[in-house]
Amino acid sequence: MMLSSKPPRRKIVPANGDESADKLDQLLLSSAICNNEDIGPFIRKAFASGKPEMLHHHLRHFARSKESEIEEVCKAHYQDFILAVDDLRSLLSDVDSLKSSLSDSNSRLQSVARPLLSSLDAFVETRNVSKNVNLAIDSIRACVKLMEVCTRANRHLADDNFYMALKCMDTIEREYLDQTASSTLKRMLEKKIPDIRLYIERKVNKEFGDWLVEIRVVSRNLGQLAIGQASSARQREEDLRIKQRQAEEQSRLSVRDCIYALEEEDEDGIIAGGIGEDGGGVAGFDLTSLYRAYHIHQTLGLEDRFKQYYFENRKLQLTSDFQVSSMTPFLESHQTFFAQIAGFFVVEDRVLRTGGGLISKLEVENLWEIAVSKMCSVLEDQFSRMQTANHLLLIKDYVSLLGVTLRRYGYPIDALLDVLSKHRDKYHELLLSDCRKQIAEAVAADKFEQMLMKKEYEYSMNVLSFQIQTTDIIPAFPYVAPFSTTVPDCCRIVRSFIEDSVSFMSYGGQLEFYEVVKKYLDRLLIEVLDEALVKLINTSISGVSQAMQMAANMAVLERACDFFFRHAAQLSGVPLRMVERSRRQFPLRKARDAAEEMLSGLLKTKVDGFMTLIENVNWMCDEAPPSGNEYINEVIIYLEILVSTAQQILPSQVLKRVLQEVFAHISEKIVGTLISDSVKRFNVNAINGIEVDIRLLESFADNQASLFSDGDVDVLKASLASSKQLINLLLSNHPENFLNPVIRERSYNTLDHKKVVIVSEKLRDPSERLFGTFGSRGARQNPKRKSLDTLIKRLRDVS
């Protein structure tokens, strides 16, 4: 054993304070070691303070204190330890015997298990092969199913059954793609499936593009068909109205034996037969391509994009439909123009109702607002250029049919109707202008000859159709009408005006338009026909026969005017009783008055030729002519010839008015002759002759009792009042009664004071001629002469 040579330890005597600090450090170190704490801080502190020996001392001291504890523990468990060692020794022998038995068992197990392990290895290998084969079979089956789906997809693609092809693609992706063992096949499918979808999308878009081209032609035909059906429905309504008017007319005429039943046809069935709900039918209205494209895009997940694409393309189509060709007159192209738009919105209505949300109601309304705005603009522009009423009417009728057609589909058409109503005045001004030319031509062609009708259809066409007949009895043919050809010609023009006016006002949004039609009818009759007839009367009539024919025409036209207003009311849907209740003045009264004035003026001229014979009257005759003077006989002969001719064509009232004017003229001529300078004086016998002349005229008036009523005969006699009252005054025994206001108003109300004075001064008594040479005229004056002188004196005083 080698002894280590160590330097002797230097002892340091600590002060009292250092000893207490060392004890504290020792306690802290002991506590840290007992608590298994880190003593690194104590070591660093010892070396930092330069006192590692102190730390070493503390550690040794702690070790010695623990050695004593260990020793005490060993002493306390010494017996237990010995017993444990004995148990371990006995256990060791058991373990050795167990070890030898285990070794023997292992040897036996190894010899037995080695063949089994070989069999197990072979089994495991075989099972792995079987599993691989099964996996291969499953993969082949999956591939077979996949190929079947691919085959179906190819077949659907070949048959253009794109929806089923897309469903096959979805099936491949969902059920087979992830399970495909072949990476090559999987990559091929992953590449081809998007290509196939893109191919389908392009194919469907091409079909949709072809449908867009086709639907424009279909829309035009569809619009024409729909508007044609509306026109047919309107015609049926017109036919029903005609039947109703006939029934009302028969009822108005109290024909109670006739019973009319208005049968209405099934309009809905007719319309349904033209445009079927299945999209096909007569119009070839097929939306299959559209809905197929929409369904395919839904399947592709591109629904919103297709909706936008559809709306934009249809909007572009609508915009192109608005183009009005400047090479073709609008009158020729307007039906195609409006039919195209009508068909467009019929299609959109069907798409809205059956398209499953392809287009929204708001989008259709926006398209309609664009269309209405453009149509109104086109109509405003075209109407402003038109100068023919018939052109305006044709376009208006078609636009109104367009409105009726589209209103059935729920489209508002008020703006279109407003445009039509706005041009109402222009249309009627153009219509009046056309009628003015036609009436001028018809009037200018008048030959002032009675119209000859050889067949019943001519009578129906020229008389019955205007209700200007005076009796319901059909005359024998050939029939000579009391009017000339001007009357039915003008009636046809006026009737055509009424029908055109009603046609323009009908179906224009205004339900009650009779007052408007009546206003323009008044203008036609007063401003056009009346003025044309007045001009004709003033410029073309040169003889009595022509004037008589014109007066007869005016009498017939007066009945025709009643028909015009009834016809306008019937076409306007106004009850006839309202028209008959508010009868108007004869609108052609200027022409009527001018015709009668012309006739009476010519007759007066003719009568004046006979009245010149009054110069042959012997004013100082010895006795009155018993059969009247020569002039009056000639006048009466002419009047008899005139009446016999006039009564065949002139109504009694017209003839009465004309004769009244002639009688008044004759009366004035007689009075004028008596007061003229050509008659210096006359006696009572001459006055008695004039009285006979007047009685002959009155007798002529009485002889016309078969033509006139008693009142009319009295009116004719009253026309002679001025001459008759003057003659009565001159023959009166008390002429001074003229000064009595009551008697003058009753018996001499037509006489003028000055004329009475002049005529009274010319009256001479026969005795004056017998005794005038004897200078005793004053003494032999009779009382009547005195009364006349008194009357003359008092009248002069009054004057």
C-alpha positions in Angstrom: 0.0 0.0 0.0 1.5 3.3 -1.1 1.2 6.3 1.0 0.5 9.5 -0.7 2.7 12.5 0.2 0.4 15.4 0.7 1.4 18.9 1.9 0.4 19.6 5.4 -3.0 21.3 5.8 -2.8 24.9 7.0 -5.2 25.5 9.9 -6.9 28.8 10.0 -8.4 30.0 13.2 -11.8 31.5 12.4 -13.1 34.4 14.2 -16.5 34.0 16.0 -18.4 35.6 13.1 -16.8 33.2 10.6 -17.7 30.2 12.6 -21.4 31.1 12.6 -21.3 31.6 8.9 -19.6 28.2 8.3 -22.3 26.5 10.4 -25.0 28.1 8.3 -23.4 27.1 5.1 -23.0 23.6 6.4 -26.7 23.4 7.3 -27.8 24.8 3.9 -25.6 22.3 2.0 -26.8 19.4 4.1 -30.4 20.5 3.5 -29.8 20.8 -0.3 -28.2 17.3 -0.4 -31.1 15.8 1.6 -33.6 17.4 -0.7 -31.8 16.3 -3.8 -31.3 19.8 -4.8 -28.6 21.1 -7.1 -25.3 21.9 -5.1 -23.8 23.7 -8.1 -24.4 27.2 -6.6 -22.5 26.1 -3.4 -19.6 24.9 -5.5 -19.4 28.1 -7.5 -19.7 30.2 -4.4 -16.8 28.3 -2.7 -14.5 28.7 -5.7 -15.6 32.3 -6.1 -14.8 33.1 -2.5 -11.5 31.1 -2.8 -12.5 28.6 0.0 -12.9 25.2 -1.7 -11.4 23.5 1.3 -14.3 24.6 3.4 -16.7 23.1 0.9 -14.7 19.8 0.9 -14.7 19.9 4.7 -18.5 20.3 4.8 -19.0 17.4 2.4 -16.8 15.1 4.4 -18.6 16.1 7.5 -21.9 15.3 5.8 -20.6 11.9 4.6 -19.4 10.9 8.1 -22.9 11.8 9.4 -24.6 9.6 6.9 -22.1 6.7 7.4 -23.2 6.5 11.0 -26.9 6.5 9.9 -26.2 3.7 7.4 -24.4 1.7 10.0 -27.4 2.0 12.4 -29.8 0.9 9.6 -27.6 -2.1 8.8 -27.5 -3.1 12.4 -31.3 -2.9 12.6 -31.9 -5.2 9.5 -29.1 -7.5 9.7 -31.2 -10.6 10.6 -33.6 -9.9 7.8 -30.8 -9.6 5.3 -29.4 -13.0 6.3 -32.8 -14.6 5.9 -33.2 -13.1 2.5 -29.8 -14.4 1.4 -30.8 -17.9 2.4 -34.1 -17.7 0.5 -32.2 -16.6 -2.6 -29.8 -19.5 -2.3 -32.7 -22.0 -2.1 -34.4 -20.3 -5.0 -31.3 -20.5 -7.1 -31.4 -24.4 -7.1 -35.1 -24.4 -8.2 -34.2 -22.0 -11.0 -31.4 -24.3 -12.3 -33.8 -27.3 -12.4 -36.4 -25.2 -14.2 -33.8 -24.0 -16.7 -32.8 -27.6 -17.6 -36.5 -28.6 -18.1 -37.1 -25.5 -20.2 -34.1 -26.4 -22.4 -35.5 -29.9 -22.9 -39.0 -28.6 -23.8 -37.5 -26.1 -26.2 -35.5 -28.8 -28.0 -38.6 -30.9 -28.4 -40.7 -27.9 -29.6 -38.1 -27.0 -32.2 -38.0 -30.5 -33.6 -41.9 -30.6 -33.8 -42.4 -26.9 -35.1 -39.8 -26.8 -37.8 -42.0 -28.7 -40.4 -45.0 -26.6 -39.4 -43.1 -23.4 -40.0 -42.2 -24.5 -43.5 -45.9 -25.3 -44.1 -46.8 -21.9 -42.7 -44.4 -20.0 -44.9 -45.8 -21.8 -47.9 -49.3 -21.0 -46.8 -48.5 -17.3 -46.3 -46.9 -17.1 -49.7 -49.9 -18.8 -51.3 -52.3 -16.6 -49.5 -50.4 -13.5 -50.7 -50.6 -14.8 -54.3 -54.3 -15.4 -53.9 -54.8 -11.9 -52.5 -53.0 -10.4 -55.4 -55.0 -12.5 -57.9 -58.2 -11.4 -56.2 -57.1 -7.8 -56.4 -56.3 -8.2 -60.0 -59.7 -9.7 -60.6 -61.4 -6.8 -58.8 -59.4 -4.3 -60.8 -60.3 -6.1 -64.0 -64.0 -6.1 -63.0 -63.8 -2.4 -62.1 -62.1 -1.7 -65.4 -64.8 -3.7 -67.2 -67.5 -1.6 -65.5 -65.6 1.5 -66.2 -65.3 0.6 -69.8 -69.0 -0.1 -69.9 -69.7 3.3 -68.6 -67.2 4.8 -71.0 -68.9 2.9 -73.8 -72.3 4.2 -72.8 -70.8 7.7 -72.6 -69.4 7.3 -76.1 -72.8 6.0 -77.4 -74.6 8.9 -75.8 -72.1 11.3 -77.3 -72.6 9.7 -80.7 -76.4 10.0 -80.3 -76.1 13.7 -79.1 -77.6 12.6 -75.8 -75.4 15.0 -73.9 -77.2 14.9 -70.6 -76.7 11.1 -70.2 -73.1 11.4 -71.3 -72.5 14.0 -68.6 -74.2 11.7 -66.1 -71.8 9.0 -67.2 -68.9 11.3 -66.6 -70.1 12.1 -63.1 -70.5 8.4 -62.4 -66.9 7.8 -63.6 -65.5 10.5 -61.4 -67.6 9.6 -58.4 -67.4 5.8 -58.4 -64.5 4.6 -60.6 -61.8 7.3 -60.9 -60.4 7.0 -57.4 -60.7 3.2 -57.5 -58.8 2.8 -60.8 -55.6 0.9 -60.1 -54.0 1.8 -63.4 -52.4 5.1 -63.1 -52.2 5.3 -66.9 -55.9 4.8 -67.3 -56.6 7.2 -64.5 -54.5 9.9 -66.1 -56.2 9.3 -69.4 -59.6 9.7 -67.8 -58.6 12.8 -65.9 -57.5 14.3 -69.1 -60.4 13.2 -71.3 -63.3 14.0 -69.0 -62.8 17.8 -69.1 -62.3 17.6 -72.8 -65.5 15.8 -73.2 -67.4 18.3 -71.1 -65.9 21.1 -73.1 -66.9 19.3 -76.3 -70.5 19.0 -75.0 -70.6 22.6 -74.0 -69.4 23.7 -77.5 -71.8 21.4 -79.2 -74.7 22.6 -77.1 -73.7 26.2 -77.7 -73.7 25.6 -81.4 -77.1 24.1 -81.2 -78.3 27.0 -79.2 -76.8 29.4 -81.8 -78.7 27.6 -84.5 -81.8 27.9 -82.4 -81.3 31.6 -82.1 -81.1 31.9 -85.9 -84.1 29.7 -86.4 -86.3 31.3 -83.7 -86.1 34.7 -85.5 -87.9 33.2 -88.5 -90.2 31.2 -86.2 -91.0 34.4 -84.3 -92.0 36.3 -87.4 -94.3 33.5 -88.5 -95.6 33.1 -84.9 -96.3 36.9 -84.7 -98.1 36.9 -88.0 -100.2 33.9 -86.9 -101.0 35.4 -83.5 -101.9 38.8 -85.0 -103.9 36.9 -87.7 -105.9 35.2 -85.0 -106.5 38.5 -83.3 -107.8 39.8 -86.6 -110.1 36.8 -87.1 -111.4 37.3 -83.5 -112.0 41.0 -84.3 -113.8 40.1 -87.5 -116.0 37.7 -85.6 -116.8 40.4 -83.1 -117.7 42.7 -86.0 -120.0 40.1 -87.5 -121.7 39.7 -84.2 -122.1 43.5 -84.0 -123.6 43.5 -87.5 -126.1 40.9 -86.5 -126.9 42.8 -83.3 -127.4 46.0 -85.3 -129.7 44.2 -87.7 -131.6 42.9 -84.7 -131.9 46.3 -83.2 -132.9 47.8 -86.5 -135.7 45.2 -86.9 -136.7 45.9 -83.3 -136.7 49.6 -84.0 -138.9 49.1 -87.0 -141.3 47.0 -84.8 -140.8 43.8 -86.9 -141.8 41.5 -84.1 -142.1 38.4 -86.2 -138.3 38.0 -86.4 -136.3 36.5 -83.6 -132.5 36.8 -83.7 -130.2 34.6 -81.8 -126.5 35.7 -81.7 -124.3 32.6 -81.7 -120.8 33.1 -80.4 -118.0 30.8 -81.5 -115.4 29.4 -79.2 -112.6 31.9 -79.6 -110.4 30.2 -77.1 -110.5 26.9 -79.0 -109.6 28.6 -82.2 -106.7 30.4 -80.7 -105.5 27.2 -78.9 -105.6 25.4 -82.2 -103.1 27.8 -83.6 -100.4 27.9 -80.9 -100.1 24.8 -78.8 -98.7 24.7 -75.3 -96.3 21.9 -76.3 -94.1 24.3 -78.2 -94.9 22.7 -81.5 -98.2 22.8 -83.3 -99.1 24.9 -86.3 -96.5 27.6 -85.7 -93.5 25.1 -85.2 -92.9 26.7 -81.9 -90.1 24.5 -80.6 -88.1 25.3 -77.5 -86.4 21.9 -77.2 -82.9 23.1 -78.2 -83.1 26.0 -75.8 -84.2 24.0 -72.8 -81.7 21.2 -73.7 -78.9 23.8 -73.7 -80.1 25.3 -70.4 -80.4 21.8 -68.8 -76.9 20.8 -70.0 -75.4 24.1 -68.6 -77.2 23.4 -65.3 -75.6 20.0 -65.3 -72.2 21.5 -66.1 -72.7 24.0 -63.2 -72.8 26.9 -65.7 -76.4 27.9 -65.1 -75.8 31.6 -64.3 -73.5 32.1 -67.2 -75.9 30.6 -69.7 -78.8 32.8 -68.3 -76.6 35.9 -68.9 -75.6 34.6 -72.4 -79.2 33.9 -73.3 -80.5 37.3 -72.1 -77.7 39.2 -73.9 -78.2 37.3 -77.2 -82.0 37.8 -77.1 -81.5 41.5 -76.3 -79.2 41.8 -79.3 -81.8 40.1 -81.5 -84.5 42.4 -80.3 -82.3 45.4 -81.0 -81.6 44.1 -84.6 -85.4 43.6 -85.0 -85.9 47.4 -84.5 -83.9 48.2 -87.6 -86.3 49.8 -90.2 -85.0 49.5 -93.7 -84.8 52.7 -95.6 -84.9 50.9 -98.9 -88.5 49.5 -98.3 -91.5 51.8 -97.6 -92.7 51.3 -94.0 -96.2 50.6 -95.4 -94.8 47.5 -97.0 -92.6 46.4 -94.1 -94.7 47.4 -91.1 -96.4 44.0 -90.8 -93.1 42.1 -90.8 -91.7 44.6 -88.4 -94.5 44.3 -85.8 -95.0 40.6 -86.4 -91.3 40.0 -85.6 -91.6 41.9 -82.3 -94.9 40.2 -81.4 -93.4 36.8 -82.0 -90.4 37.7 -80.0 -92.5 38.4 -76.9 -94.8 35.5 -77.4 -91.6 33.3 -77.3 -90.3 35.1 -74.2 -93.7 34.7 -72.4 -93.5 30.9 -73.0 -89.9 30.8 -71.8 -90.8 32.8 -68.7 -93.6 30.5 -67.9 -92.0 27.1 -68.7 -88.2 27.8 -68.7 -87.6 27.0 -65.1 -86.1 30.4 -64.2 -84.1 30.8 -67.5 -85.3 34.4 -67.7 -86.9 36.4 -64.9 -90.1 38.5 -65.1 -88.1 41.6 -64.5 -85.8 40.9 -67.4 -88.8 40.4 -69.7 -90.4 43.6 -68.5 -87.1 45.4 -69.3 -87.1 44.0 -72.8 -90.7 45.0 -73.3 -90.0 48.6 -72.1 -87.2 48.8 -74.6 -89.4 47.5 -77.3 -92.3 49.8 -76.5 -90.0 52.8 -76.5 -88.6 51.9 -79.9 -91.9 51.1 -81.4 -93.3 54.4 -80.2 -90.3 56.2 -81.7 -90.7 54.4 -85.0 -94.5 55.2 -85.1 -93.9 58.8 -84.3 -91.4 59.1 -87.0 -93.4 57.2 -89.7 -96.7 58.9 -88.8 -95.1 62.3 -89.1 -94.0 61.5 -92.7 -97.3 60.0 -93.9 -99.6 62.1 -96.0 -102.3 59.5 -96.8 -105.0 58.7 -94.4 -105.4 55.1 -95.6 -101.7 54.4 -94.9 -102.2 55.7 -91.3 -105.3 53.6 -90.9 -103.5 50.4 -92.2 -100.6 50.8 -89.8 -102.9 51.8 -86.9 -105.1 48.7 -87.4 -102.0 46.5 -87.4 -100.6 48.2 -84.3 -103.9 47.8 -82.5 -104.0 44.1 -83.4 -100.4 43.9 -82.1 -101.7 45.4 -78.9 -104.6 43.1 -78.6 -102.3 40.1 -79.2 -99.7 41.0 -76.6 -102.2 42.2 -74.1 -103.4 38.6 -73.9 -99.9 37.7 -72.7 -100.0 40.4 -70.0 -97.9 43.1 -71.7 -99.0 46.7 -71.1 -99.7 48.6 -74.3 -100.9 52.0 -73.1 -97.9 53.8 -74.5 -98.7 52.4 -78.0 -102.3 53.4 -77.7 -101.2 56.9 -76.6 -99.2 57.3 -79.8 -102.2 56.2 -81.9 -104.5 58.6 -80.1 -102.0 61.4 -80.5 -102.2 61.2 -84.3 -106.0 61.1 -84.3 -106.4 64.7 -85.5 -103.8 64.3 -88.2 -105.5 61.1 -89.5 -108.9 62.8 -89.7 -107.4 65.9 -91.4 -105.9 63.6 -94.1 -109.2 61.7 -94.3 -111.1 65.0 -94.8 -108.6 66.0 -97.5 -109.1 62.7 -99.3 -112.9 63.0 -99.0 -112.8 66.6 -100.2 -111.2 65.5 -103.4 -113.5 62.5 -103.9 -116.6 64.7 -103.2 -115.3 67.3 -105.6 -115.0 64.7 -108.3 -118.4 63.2 -107.6 -120.1 66.6 -107.6 -118.3 67.7 -110.8 -119.5 64.6 -112.6 -123.2 65.3 -111.8 -125.3 65.6 -114.9 -128.5 66.7 -112.9 -130.4 63.8 -114.3 -132.6 61.4 -112.4 -130.8 58.1 -111.7 -132.0 55.0 -113.6 -131.9 51.6 -111.8 -132.6 48.5 -113.8 -132.0 45.8 -111.3 -133.0 45.3 -107.7 -129.4 45.0 -106.5 -128.8 48.6 -107.9 -131.7 49.8 -105.8 -130.4 48.0 -102.8 -126.9 49.4 -103.3 -127.9 53.0 -104.0 -131.1 53.4 -102.0 -131.6 50.8 -99.3 -128.0 50.7 -98.1 -128.3 54.4 -97.2 -131.9 54.2 -95.9 -133.0 57.0 -98.2 -136.1 55.2 -99.4 -139.5 56.9 -98.7 -141.4 53.6 -98.6 -140.6 50.0 -97.7 -142.2 48.7 -100.9 -139.7 47.7 -103.5 -140.5 49.5 -106.7 -140.9 48.0 -110.2 -137.8 48.0 -112.4 -136.5 49.8 -114.3 -136.9 52.5 -111.6 -136.2 56.2 -112.0 -135.0 57.6 -108.7 -135.9 61.2 -107.7 -132.2 62.0 -107.2 -129.1 62.1 -109.4 -126.0 59.9 -109.2 -124.3 62.5 -107.0 -126.4 61.4 -104.0 -125.4 57.8 -103.7 -121.8 58.7 -104.7 -121.6 61.3 -101.9 -123.3 58.9 -99.5 -120.7 56.2 -100.2 -117.9 58.7 -99.6 -119.5 59.8 -96.3 -120.2 56.2 -95.2 -116.6 55.3 -96.0 -115.4 58.2 -94.0 -117.6 57.1 -91.0 -116.3 53.6 -91.2 -112.7 54.7 -91.5 -113.1 57.1 -88.6 -114.6 54.4 -86.4 -112.0 51.9 -87.5 -109.3 54.3 -86.5 -111.0 55.1 -83.2 -111.8 51.5 -82.4 -109.5 49.4 -80.4 -107.4 52.4 -79.5 -108.0 52.4 -75.8 -110.9 54.8 -75.9 -114.2 53.1 -75.1 -116.6 55.9 -75.9 -115.6 57.7 -79.1 -118.9 58.5 -80.7 -118.6 62.2 -79.9 -115.2 62.3 -81.6 -116.6 60.5 -84.7 -119.6 62.8 -84.7 -117.4 65.9 -84.5 -115.4 64.9 -87.6 -118.6 63.8 -89.4 -120.0 67.3 -88.8 -116.9 68.8 -90.2 -117.1 66.5 -93.3 -120.8 67.4 -93.9 -120.5 71.1 -93.1 -117.0 72.1 -94.3 -116.6 69.7 -97.2 -119.9 68.4 -98.6 -122.0 71.4 -97.8 -119.4 73.8 -99.3 -119.0 71.6 -102.4 -122.7 71.5 -103.0 -123.0 75.3 -102.5 -120.2 75.8 -105.0 -121.9 73.5 -107.5 -125.2 75.3 -107.1 -123.7 78.7 -107.6 -121.5 77.8 -110.5 -123.1 75.0 -112.5 -126.9 75.4 -112.4 -128.4 77.3 -115.2 -131.9 76.0 -115.6 -135.0 75.2 -113.6 -134.7 71.5 -114.2 -131.2 71.4 -112.9 -132.2 73.5 -109.9 -135.2 71.3 -109.3 -133.0 68.2 -109.4 -130.5 69.8 -107.0 -133.4 70.6 -104.6 -134.6 67.0 -104.9 -131.0 65.8 -104.1 -130.9 68.0 -101.0 -134.2 66.5 -99.8 -132.8 63.0 -100.2 -129.5 64.0 -98.6 -131.4 65.2 -95.6 -132.7 61.7 -95.0 -129.2 60.4 -95.7 -127.7 62.6 -93.0 -130.0 60.9 -90.4 -128.6 57.6 -91.6 -125.0 58.9 -91.3 -125.4 59.7 -87.7 -127.3 56.5 -86.9 -124.6 54.5 -88.8 -121.8 56.3 -86.8 -123.7 55.5 -83.6 -124.1 51.9 -84.4 -120.5 51.4 -85.4 -119.5 53.2 -82.2 -121.7 51.0 -80.0 -124.1 53.8 -79.0 -127.8 52.9 -78.7 -129.9 54.4 -81.5 -132.4 55.8 -79.0 -129.7 58.2 -77.7 -129.0 59.5 -81.2 -132.7 59.9 -82.0 -133.2 61.6 -78.7 -130.6 64.3 -79.6 -131.5 65.1 -83.2 -129.4 67.8 -84.7 -130.1 70.4 -87.3 -129.6 69.5 -90.9 -125.9 70.0 -91.5 -126.3 70.7 -95.2 -128.8 73.5 -94.7 -126.6 76.1 -96.5 -126.7 73.9 -99.6 -130.4 73.1 -99.1 -131.2 76.8 -98.8 -129.0 77.7 -101.7 -130.7 75.0 -103.9 -134.2 76.1 -102.9 -133.2 79.7 -103.3 -131.7 79.0 -106.8 -134.8 77.1 -107.8 -137.2 79.7 -106.5 -135.0 82.4 -108.1 -135.1 80.7 -111.5 -138.9 80.2 -111.1 -139.3 83.9 -110.2 -137.4 84.8 -113.3 -139.6 82.5 -115.4 -142.7 84.0 -113.8 -141.4 87.5 -114.4 -141.5 86.7 -118.1 -145.2 86.0 -117.8 -145.8 88.9 -115.4 -144.7 91.3 -118.1 -148.2 90.7 -119.7 -149.6 92.7 -116.8 -148.7 95.7 -118.9 -151.6 94.7 -121.2 -154.1 95.2 -118.4 -156.7 97.9 -119.0 -156.6 99.8 -115.8 -159.6 101.9 -116.6 -161.8 99.1 -118.0 -165.6 99.3 -117.8 -166.0 95.9 -116.2 -163.7 93.4 -114.6 -162.6 90.4 -116.7 -164.5 87.4 -115.3 -161.8 84.8 -116.0 -158.9 86.8 -114.9 -156.2 88.7 -116.8 -154.1 87.2 -119.4 -150.9 87.3 -117.4 -152.3 85.3 -114.5 -153.6 82.6 -116.7 -150.2 82.2 -118.3 -148.6 82.1 -114.8 -151.1 79.4 -113.6 -150.6 77.3 -116.7 -146.8 77.4 -116.1 -147.3 76.6 -112.4 -149.5 73.6 -113.1 -146.9 72.3 -115.5 -144.2 72.9 -112.9 -146.1 71.2 -110.1 -146.9 68.2 -112.3 -143.2 67.8 -113.0 -141.9 68.7 -109.5 -144.1 66.5 -107.6 -142.4 63.5 -109.1 -139.0 64.3 -107.5 -139.5 67.1 -104.9 -140.9 66.3 -101.5 -144.1 68.2 -100.7 -142.4 70.4 -98.1 -139.8 71.5 -100.6 -142.3 72.1 -103.3 -144.5 74.1 -100.8 -141.5 76.3 -99.8 -140.7 77.0 -103.5 -144.3 77.7 -104.4 -144.6 79.9 -101.3 -141.6 82.0 -102.6 -143.2 82.2 -106.1 -146.6 83.2 -104.7 -145.0 85.8 -102.6 -143.0 87.1 -105.6 -146.2 87.2 -107.7 -147.9 89.1 -105.0 -145.0 91.6 -104.7 -145.0 92.0 -108.5 -148.7 92.9 -108.5 -148.2 95.4 -105.7 -145.1 96.7 -107.4 -147.0 97.2 -110.7 -149.8 99.2 -108.9 -147.3 101.5 -107.3 -145.0 101.8 -110.3 -145.0 104.9 -112.6 -146.2 102.7 -115.5 -149.7 102.7 -114.0 -150.9 106.3 -113.6 -154.4 105.5 -112.4 -156.9 102.7 -112.3 -160.5 102.2 -111.4 -162.4 99.8 -109.3 -163.1 97.5 -112.2 -159.4 97.0 -112.8 -159.0 96.3 -109.1 -161.8 93.8 -109.2 -159.9 92.1 -112.1 -156.8 91.9 -109.9 -158.9 90.4 -107.2 -160.1 87.7 -109.6 -156.4 87.1 -110.5 -155.6 86.5 -106.8 -158.7 84.2 -106.4 -157.4 82.2 -109.3 -154.0 81.8 -107.6 -155.8 80.8 -104.4 -157.9 78.3 -106.4 -154.7 76.9 -107.8 -153.4 76.5 -104.2 -156.7 74.7 -103.2 -156.3 72.3 -106.1 -153.0 71.1 -104.6 -154.8 69.7 -101.6 -153.7 66.2 -102.8 -150.1 67.2 -102.4 -150.3 69.5 -99.4 -152.1 69.5 -96.1 -154.7 72.0 -95.3 -152.2 74.0 -93.3 -149.7 74.0 -96.1 -152.4 75.2 -98.5 -153.3 78.0 -96.1 -149.5 78.9 -96.0 -149.5 79.2 -99.8 -152.5 81.5 -99.7 -150.9 83.5 -97.0 -148.0 84.2 -99.4 -150.4 86.4 -101.4 -151.2 88.5 -98.3 -149.5 91.7 -99.4 -151.5 92.0 -102.7 -154.7 90.6 -101.3 -154.7 92.9 -98.4 -154.1 95.9 -100.7 -156.9 94.9 -103.0 -159.2 94.3 -100.0 -158.4 97.8 -98.7 -159.1 99.4 -102.1 -162.4 97.6 -102.4 -163.4 98.2 -98.8 -166.4 100.5 -98.1 -164.6 101.8 -95.1 -160.9 102.1 -96.0 -160.4 104.5 -93.1 -160.5 101.4 -90.9 -156.8 100.9 -91.9 -156.1 103.7 -89.4 -157.5 101.5 -86.5 -154.5 99.6 -85.0 -156.5 96.6 -84.1 -158.1 96.2 -87.6 -154.8 97.0 -89.3 -153.0 94.3 -87.4 -155.7 91.8 -88.2 -156.5 92.5 -91.8 -153.7 94.7 -93.2 -150.6 93.8 -91.3 -148.4 93.4 -94.5 -149.2 96.8 -96.0 -146.9 99.8 -95.9 -148.2 103.3 -95.3 -146.4 104.8 -98.2 -147.5 102.2 -100.6 -151.1 102.5 -99.5 -151.0 106.3 -100.1 -149.5 105.9 -103.5 -152.0 103.3 -104.6 -154.9 105.1 -103.1 -154.1 108.2 -105.0 -154.2 106.3 -108.3 -157.7 104.9 -107.7 -160.3 106.8 -109.7 -164.1 106.5 -109.5 -165.9 105.8 -112.9 -168.1 108.9 -112.3 -165.0 111.1 -112.5 -164.5 110.1 -116.1 -168.2 110.6 -116.9 -168.5 114.1 -115.3 -165.0 115.3 -115.2 -165.6 117.9 -118.0 -168.5 119.6 -116.2 -166.4 120.9 -113.3 -168.6 119.5 -110.6 -166.2 116.6 -109.5 -166.1 117.6 -105.9 -169.9 117.8 -105.6 -170.5 114.4 -107.0 -167.8 112.5 -105.0 -169.1 109.3 -103.5 -168.5 108.4 -99.8 -165.9 105.8 -100.6 -163.7 108.4 -102.4 -164.1 110.7 -99.4 -162.9 107.9 -97.1 -159.9 107.3 -99.3 -159.1 110.9 -99.3 -159.4 111.1 -95.6 -157.2 108.0 -95.3 -154.6 109.5 -97.6 -154.6 112.8 -95.7 -154.2 111.1 -92.3 -151.5 108.8 -93.5 -149.5 111.7 -94.9 -149.8 113.4 -91.6 -148.5 110.3 -89.8 -145.6 110.1 -92.2 
